[in-house]
Every structure is written in C-alpha cells, then in structure tokens.
Amino acid sequence: MTTRPRLSQGEFVALIAMLFATIALSIDAMLPAQPEIARTLSPEAPNMAQLVITAFVFGMGLGTLFAGPLSDRFGRKPVIIAGSALYCVAAVACWAAPSMEMLLAARVVQGIGAAGPRTVSIAIVRDLYKGREMARIMSFAMMVFTIVPAIAPLMGQAVIAVSGWKTIFLVYVLFSLAIMAWIGRRQPETLTEPRPLSLGPLWAATRSMLAQRVVLVSIAVQSLTLAALFATLTSMQGIFEQRFDRADSFTLWFALIAIVSASGSMLNAQLVMKRGMRWVITRTYAAVLCLTLLHLGLTALNLMPETLAFPAHILWSMALFAMMGLTMGNLNALAMEPLGHVAGLAASVISSLATVASVLLAIPLGQAFDGTAVPLMTGVSVFIAGALVLMQLAGPGRQALQA
C-alpha cells in the first residue's frame, strides 16, 4: 500500500483551523439569533435563549470524553467523519424543533457530534508535532480560525434577514459536509498504533494521566478560561442591546473584536518559541486581570464617563478574546507533552473535563445578566484570578509548567 504524503504545513494548518471552526460557527452564528429565539420560544424568560449556546457546549464536553478513545481504536479520520455526520443530523433536528426544550435537546446532540472534529483534530496535531512546535502549529491554526468568529455573526444576521433564524442550522450542514469531503480526500490517517478499546486499560491510562500535576493544572486552568469565554459570549448580545443600545451594529462590532483578537494567536506564535508556554500564560492572565478589575471598578463605582463606557467595553472584550489565543493552545500543549502514547484519550479527557466544568461555571454567570456588564466582569475577574493562582501555585510539578 502506498502511504499518502503528509500535507504541506499551510494546508494542514488550514484544515485544523476549519475543524476548530465547526465549534466557532456553531456558537457565534447563533449570537444574533438569541433575541429572535427568545421571542419565538421563551418570551416569558428571555435569558433562556442563552442556553442555546451552553447546551451545545455541554454536549460537546460529553462527546469529547468518547471521541478520543474511539479515535485511538478506529483511527482519527473515521471518528471525525462519524461525528460530523451526527452533527449534521442534529442540525436538521434543530431546524425542525417546535419548542425550546426540543431545540436544546437537539443542540446537546449536535455538540456531541461536534466533539469528533474538535477533539480528534488536537490528537492529529499531537501525532505529528510536540512541545513548542505543537504550540506553534496550534497558534497558527487559531490565527486562521479567528476569521470564523469574525464572520459567523454577520452570516447569522444575513441568514436571519433572508429566511429566519432556523435556516442557520442548514448552513451548518453545508459547512460540515464540505469539511468532511476535505479531510476524507486529503488528510492521511495519522494513527500508527491502534489501542484496544477496553475499559480496564482506558481507566488505567486515565488514572495515570490524571496523576500528573501538569495535566490537572491545565484542566483546571482551561476550565476557568473557557468559563470566562462562554459567559461573555452568552451575555454579549444582551449587553450591546440593553446597556449600549447598539443591537443593530452588534455583529459588526463583534467582527472587529474577533479580528483584533487574532493578534493574540499571532503574538503567541512568536513569543512561545522564545519565552516558553508558562511565561506567556501567566503574564497574559495578569494583564487581563488588571484590565478587568480596572474596568469593573470604574463601572461599579460610576466613575466611568459615559462617553468612554462603550469604547472601554470594546477594549476589554478584545483583551479577553485575545487571551484565548495566548493561553489555550499553550495549555493544551503543556498537558499533551507527556501523553503522546495516549494522545486521543488524553485529548478527550482533558477537553471533556475542562468543557463540562466551564459550562457549569458559565451558566449561572450568564443567567445573572441584569442588563449591565457588572455581573459578567465580576465573574470573569474571579475566573482569571483563579487561573493565575493555579499557574503560580503549581507545586512540585512546576518544572513541567516552565516549558
């Protein structure tokens, strides 16, 4: 049998970025639809529309637990394609859902399907790269991936204007089918040694993995970081509409925030090779925490001039989103570095635990939305402070985090 050559780095980065983009599109294109969903399916409880975002993320966290082990047994490509197929079926169910309960249930299943592309793509990167080089590849992929959050709300708004918010789910189907065709035709299988799919060895490998301090720290820090992101995403549209009366321009401002925030991934790709992953992570958290506390203090004490309130919120949002590009790829690379022999399982357990935990933290914060940004910034400051403390108090495993 002739082995297909490895993709060029440029095409590989683009493919991984588009696999990541399945998640961004599934979340961000729904943001401008939240008011319509609330009016249509939950007019008595408008904050319930936020759950369309977190239900998907919760399902993704659950599915992630299984996607990695399945990819270690059956291969990376089959699991990605099977997950994408489930994602498409659930998207059609969302399109046909007659009630909020049915929509949320279908979104959970859609998230389970999306876990295949999201989780296994990280395992593919680990199959081919490691250490700082892996972090660099992840940064480049995140850089390309940032384009999708910039255009997804605009796309969602355009679809709503033409044919209603439910049609967004049909766009998801078309996007996923295109990615399935790309990976099926171009990406060689990267799993060289399949592992048996039996509970005993899987549990033993999981216990061994979770016994490593660097892995536990990474999971906890990722949980807090993602919680800040998801809580912000679910509250953003409401803040623009109710606090700043800018609902009509929300998608344009969101695109600007996403594009500028891409600088986080670009900066990380340069810094991580020179200064190391832990150096970048801790200084990023410290800077964003200081900015958040300053913004929160001025806002809560009514010291923020009204003319500066909106620009300050945009600046804060840019910093928060840029934080993702400067931390998440590094945190994944830190955790995956000693786990190459169980890359699929490791990617699953790490992503699943971090995602589910982040949703459980983000939902109460999102539901606390009161028309202002104060509850959100308060919660985000707590999450970032916790992440910074965990990185500083890593304990005996600290040398691993110095990478």
ABEGO torsion letter per residue (X at the ends): XBBBBBBBAAAAAAAAAAAAAAAAAAAAAAAAAAAAAAAAABAABAAAAAAAAAAAAAAAAAAAAAAAAAAAAAEAAAAAAAAAAAAAAAAAAAAABABAAAAAAAAAAAAAAAAAAAAAAAAAAAAABBEAAAAAAAAAAAAAAAAAAAAAAAAAAAAAAAAEAAAAAAAAAAAAAAAAAAAAAABBBABABBBBBBAAAAAAAAAAAAABAAAAAAAAAAAAAAAAAAAAAAAAAAAAAAAAGAAAAAAAAAAAAAAAAAAAAAAAAAAAAAAEAAAAAAAAAAAAAAAAAAAAAAAAAGABBAAAAAAAAAAAAAAAAAAAAAAAAAAAAAAAAAAAAAAAAAAAAAAAAAAAAAAAAAAAAAAABAGBAAAAAAAAAAAAAAAAAAAAAAEAAAAAAAX
